[in-house]
Amino acid sequence: MKTVNSKLHRLTALGVISVAATLGVSISAVHSQGVSTVKIDGSSTVFPITEAVAEEFQKSQGGRIRVTVGVSGTGGGFKKFCRGETDISNASRPILQKEIEECKASGVRYIELPVAYDALTVVVHPQNTWAKNLTVAELKKMWEPGAQGKINNWSQIRQGFPNAPLKLFGPGTNSGTFDYFTEAVVGKSKSSRGDFTASEDDNVLVQGVSRDKNALGYFGFAYYLENRNKLKAVPVNGVTPSEATVRNGSYTPLSRPVFIYVSSKSIDKPEVKQFVQYYLRNGAKLSKEVGYVPLPGSAYTTAQGYFNKKRYGSVFGGKEQVGLKIDELMRRQAVE
């Protein structure tokens, strides 16, 4: 499996993660050699897939094209995307109505391309012996806004749980994972207690939970797999997150599609076109390598057709969609 943790932890502080740097290509050399650049930003959840694709793509191009991959969270990525600052936006949720309007105001249209499925994973410390299963209702009890300052102990979640402080870790408010989790668990996107340790860098969350036996957190499945020696995944409603439970639709409501969005202002750039085509040809293999659930082969073929035909718009109508199964996703038609 490709490394999720080490590269993200090491490079996030730089503000922009340049995959080219890992291949020994300096910025000055890039400019002097006239190398084309593909600019990507957005979701930390989608980052491992896009980083893996970018690394392989750059190797195949012999250094002729540079790909930079930033991590601003889904919301932060869309802000840059709609301002025309990036060619592609990584997103762990669909583009929302406010973002659609911001893009429209800037004359940015977009092609929405699902690239994999994720099992949003609830994790605890390995020494946590009591949270062997949690219901969505119990997660809501922990995370809803009314819990702030009131629900601070495991014993308040379920009778029989220990008298131990409940320490919560979760993505920041610019994260698509935060948006999806709150919609799926609390019932309203962005509706959450505020007194938890938040970060757009999933590695901070991994470290927080792994160092406190009373902690609980959530993030994308790849980050759990990368750190499963120091974290424990909690079944939700009796179902454990896995490729199988995502594929058969039983891991609901916490399985979700993840996306890349391609800007209409960039789609005709040869370097962008080549990168997206490479992504869709290799997305199944590389998403699996980094710990996500590939779409069926036909889905990538369909996405390739949408890209070639410039089918702009979203199949979600500016709204979050919880519990959408893979086959349902592929039957939808995009609208602008």
GISUL-V616741 format. One record per backbone hydrogen bond with DSSP energy under -0.5 kcal/mol. CO is the residue of the C=O (numbers start at 1). NH is the residue of the N-H. E is the energy in kcal/mol with one decimal. If there is no record, write none. Layout:
BEGIN
co: {CO & CO}
nh: {NH & NH}
e: {E & E}
END
This chain:
BEGIN
co: {4 & 5 & 6 & 7 & 8 & 11 & 12 & 14 & 15 & 16 & 17 & 17 & 18 & 18 & 19 & 19 & 20 & 20 & 21 & 24 & 26 & 27 & 28 & 29 & 30 & 31 & 36 & 37 & 38 & 38 & 39 & 39 & 40 & 41 & 42 & 42 & 43 & 44 & 46 & 46 & 47 & 48 & 49 & 50 & 51 & 52 & 53 & 54 & 55 & 56 & 57 & 58 & 58 & 59 & 61 & 64 & 66 & 67 & 67 & 68 & 69 & 72 & 73 & 74 & 75 & 76 & 77 & 78 & 79 & 80 & 80 & 81 & 87 & 88 & 89 & 90 & 91 & 96 & 97 & 98 & 99 & 100 & 101 & 102 & 103 & 104 & 107 & 109 & 110 & 110 & 111 & 111 & 112 & 113 & 116 & 117 & 118 & 118 & 121 & 122 & 123 & 124 & 125 & 127 & 130 & 132 & 134 & 135 & 136 & 137 & 138 & 139 & 140 & 143 & 144 & 145 & 147 & 147 & 150 & 152 & 153 & 154 & 154 & 158 & 162 & 162 & 164 & 165 & 166 & 167 & 168 & 169 & 170 & 172 & 174 & 174 & 175 & 176 & 177 & 178 & 179 & 180 & 181 & 181 & 182 & 182 & 182 & 188 & 190 & 194 & 196 & 197 & 199 & 200 & 201 & 201 & 202 & 203 & 204 & 205 & 206 & 207 & 209 & 212 & 214 & 215 & 216 & 217 & 219 & 220 & 220 & 221 & 222 & 223 & 224 & 225 & 227 & 227 & 232 & 233 & 235 & 236 & 239 & 242 & 243 & 244 & 245 & 245 & 246 & 250 & 251 & 253 & 254 & 255 & 256 & 258 & 258 & 259 & 260 & 261 & 262 & 263 & 263 & 266 & 269 & 270 & 271 & 272 & 273 & 274 & 275 & 276 & 277 & 278 & 279 & 282 & 283 & 284 & 285 & 286 & 287 & 288 & 292 & 293 & 296 & 296 & 297 & 298 & 299 & 300 & 301 & 302 & 303 & 304 & 305 & 306 & 307 & 310 & 313 & 314 & 316 & 318 & 323 & 325 & 326 & 327 & 328 & 328 & 329 & 335}
nh: {8 & 9 & 10 & 11 & 12 & 14 & 15 & 16 & 71 & 18 & 19 & 69 & 21 & 22 & 22 & 23 & 23 & 25 & 24 & 26 & 30 & 31 & 32 & 33 & 35 & 34 & 66 & 39 & 40 & 68 & 87 & 88 & 70 & 90 & 72 & 73 & 47 & 48 & 49 & 50 & 51 & 52 & 53 & 54 & 55 & 56 & 57 & 58 & 59 & 60 & 61 & 62 & 63 & 62 & 64 & 36 & 38 & 19 & 20 & 40 & 17 & 76 & 77 & 78 & 79 & 80 & 81 & 82 & 83 & 85 & 86 & 84 & 263 & 41 & 261 & 43 & 259 & 100 & 101 & 102 & 103 & 104 & 105 & 106 & 108 & 107 & 109 & 264 & 112 & 313 & 113 & 262 & 114 & 260 & 258 & 293 & 120 & 256 & 219 & 234 & 217 & 232 & 128 & 129 & 132 & 235 & 237 & 139 & 140 & 141 & 142 & 143 & 144 & 193 & 147 & 148 & 150 & 151 & 152 & 166 & 156 & 157 & 158 & 161 & 155 & 164 & 154 & 167 & 168 & 216 & 197 & 218 & 199 & 175 & 75 & 76 & 179 & 180 & 181 & 182 & 183 & 184 & 185 & 186 & 186 & 187 & 188 & 191 & 192 & 196 & 198 & 170 & 172 & 202 & 204 & 205 & 206 & 207 & 208 & 209 & 210 & 211 & 212 & 215 & 167 & 125 & 169 & 123 & 121 & 223 & 224 & 225 & 226 & 227 & 227 & 228 & 230 & 231 & 124 & 235 & 134 & 239 & 236 & 246 & 247 & 248 & 250 & 251 & 249 & 252 & 255 & 323 & 120 & 323 & 118 & 115 & 116 & 91 & 113 & 89 & 111 & 266 & 267 & 269 & 273 & 274 & 275 & 276 & 277 & 278 & 279 & 280 & 281 & 282 & 283 & 286 & 287 & 288 & 289 & 290 & 292 & 291 & 294 & 117 & 299 & 300 & 301 & 302 & 303 & 304 & 305 & 306 & 307 & 308 & 309 & 311 & 310 & 312 & 112 & 335 & 319 & 97 & 325 & 329 & 330 & 331 & 331 & 332 & 332 & 314}
e: {-1.2 & -2.9 & -2.1 & -2.0 & -2.1 & -1.9 & -2.2 & -0.7 & -0.5 & -0.7 & -0.8 & -3.3 & -0.8 & -0.7 & -0.7 & -0.5 & -1.4 & -1.8 & -1.5 & -0.7 & -2.1 & -2.1 & -2.5 & -2.1 & -2.4 & -1.0 & -3.4 & -0.5 & -0.5 & -2.4 & -2.3 & -1.9 & -2.7 & -2.9 & -0.8 & -2.2 & -1.0 & -0.6 & -0.7 & -2.2 & -3.3 & -1.9 & -2.5 & -2.9 & -2.5 & -2.0 & -2.9 & -2.6 & -1.8 & -2.1 & -1.4 & -0.5 & -1.6 & -1.1 & -1.3 & -1.5 & -2.8 & -0.9 & -0.7 & -2.0 & -0.6 & -0.6 & -2.8 & -2.3 & -1.7 & -1.6 & -2.5 & -3.0 & -1.0 & -2.7 & -0.5 & -1.4 & -2.6 & -1.4 & -2.1 & -1.7 & -3.2 & -2.5 & -2.3 & -1.9 & -2.5 & -2.4 & -2.3 & -1.0 & -3.1 & -1.3 & -0.7 & -2.5 & -0.5 & -2.6 & -0.6 & -2.1 & -0.5 & -2.0 & -2.4 & -2.6 & -0.8 & -2.4 & -1.7 & -2.9 & -2.2 & -2.4 & -2.2 & -0.9 & -2.1 & -0.6 & -2.6 & -2.1 & -2.5 & -2.0 & -1.4 & -2.2 & -2.7 & -2.5 & -2.2 & -1.6 & -2.3 & -2.5 & -1.0 & -2.3 & -1.7 & -1.7 & -1.1 & -2.2 & -0.6 & -1.8 & -2.8 & -0.7 & -0.6 & -2.3 & -2.4 & -0.7 & -1.3 & -1.8 & -2.7 & -0.7 & -1.8 & -2.7 & -2.8 & -2.2 & -1.9 & -2.8 & -3.0 & -0.6 & -1.1 & -1.6 & -1.2 & -1.9 & -0.9 & -1.4 & -0.7 & -2.4 & -0.7 & -0.8 & -1.4 & -1.0 & -2.3 & -2.4 & -2.2 & -2.3 & -2.4 & -1.0 & -1.1 & -2.0 & -1.6 & -0.8 & -2.3 & -2.7 & -3.1 & -0.7 & -1.1 & -2.6 & -2.3 & -0.8 & -0.9 & -1.1 & -2.2 & -0.6 & -2.3 & -0.5 & -2.3 & -1.6 & -2.4 & -1.7 & -2.5 & -2.4 & -0.8 & -2.1 & -0.8 & -1.8 & -0.6 & -0.7 & -2.6 & -0.5 & -3.2 & -2.6 & -1.1 & -2.4 & -2.5 & -2.4 & -2.0 & -1.4 & -1.3 & -2.2 & -2.6 & -2.5 & -1.9 & -2.7 & -2.2 & -2.1 & -2.6 & -2.5 & -1.7 & -2.0 & -1.6 & -2.4 & -2.5 & -1.6 & -1.8 & -1.7 & -3.2 & -0.9 & -0.7 & -2.6 & -1.4 & -1.1 & -1.7 & -2.4 & -2.5 & -2.2 & -1.8 & -2.2 & -2.4 & -2.6 & -2.1 & -2.7 & -1.0 & -1.4 & -0.9 & -2.4 & -1.2 & -1.9 & -0.5 & -2.3 & -1.9 & -0.8 & -0.6 & -0.5 & -1.2 & -2.4}
END
